[in-house]
Amino acid sequence: MASYDIRVIGDPVLRQKARGVNDIDGSLVRLVDDMIETMYEAPGIGLAAPQVGVQKRLFVWDMGEGPRVIVNPEIVESDGEWLYDEGCLSVPGLSWEIIRPKTVHLVGRDLDGNEMSLEVDELEARLFQHEIDHLDGTLLIERLDSDARKTALKAIRDLQLAEVMPVPPSAGPANTRAGQDLRLP
Ligand SMILES: [Zn+2]
């Protein structure tokens, strides 16, 4: 197994809609193995294929009961509301309180092509909705209202600037202003 680099916000691959999987073959099985390793290394509890730059509709997850995968997943029913402080490996270091449905019914296929049907709630339901969003090119900040999204984008920008351009203790606002030329898409 080998691990991938996880794509982060700003990478266009995270904004594209992934294509359905037609063939479950050896290369897809290897991709899944490598995604599982990447998820554990991160560490995270879920990872969608676009997060490693692969535009296929599948994701892996582990809620503490071992690694699982679903191909061509689809939510067929959802209900209720649940508030959760949600983060994302592709938006590292930050999280936001987001309301989403509390229960979901997810269907799809396993790697043998068998039908899967999962009715889950709370954290696992949250994870499924989050990963399906990735397959549709949607990041969690798009689930915020417009004011909260503006604040979130500023926080992301500030954090990315702090990483690529640490401000020396002696430097003042001039340095901060120069940094604003680095934009998120
Ligand atoms: Zn994510």
Residues whose N, C-alpha, C, O or C-beta is under 5 A from the ligand:
A	BS01	ZN	G87 C88 L89 S90
